[in-house]
């Protein structure tokens, strides 16, 4: 016996119904994953909450960037480079007991402290440095060398 047109349509309808059920079930599972089980609330409030959180996060990131820029600018003015040079300025004393200490910021602005040792005592000198040059007094060769060593080193 051959199946009638009605029976063929009935079988095709059942297959189509089964296919739609599987598709609908998969969509429902995916929707529940997206909403985190909050399907009763609806998707619109969840998306609105996400957008609100994203806007708050954007403002927080902008504030952090402003804070970072301010700290970075201030940090440029702190001592960042330190150079130490030991040397013997006088031929009648033994050893490198004298020193020059260079303390400068990122712009090579700061102070150079010199301690010159001699048999009669130790003499201390300090010079202001602006942009790698002595402000009130010219820098000696040793002081320029200590400043150059400081420029190659960051604290």
Steps between C-alpha positions, in 0.01 A plus 500: 500500500620839407477778751247761420574866459346565839734253671807649326397850609444375853849342516661812354311718749622286791860522376463876459351528851789297644751723321334818629491359853874433494572850361274664757654298784853604396391867481347476848819349645708773334266773629526363854879503474492864385266613774662292772169352607341845531267435210196612701638855512549511127796575282443877476571579870809280489637682196420837661689395815797394289502832313478692829792299642699560183444878527609495867811300408581747222482791748718310749760429231503868397556601865781246531666633184481858633646385832775309317589805289520722809722251684718455192551879465581533870736205478705677236602750771616242755855374524529234236867491416788453743865510408796446730859563399798442727828667412827640634518879443837550666819314419634511858219287648456132434187329371174617353356641819328799340165457327233672299135404546255603229128498587283612207148455366394390153593842356852486652400766752608460860815527705860383488674451834879484510711383790870581457733320736840647586743450785366808676134384486199445280332783314142475379356682200156499343397629159157546351453334164231595247463299179845349546684832548623677810263782596724731703838332449658318209526122542842338521601212275445252785157646573402473133621139506287426810202667333554292187518183713175604670333553161579140411346370824144521619409435862 
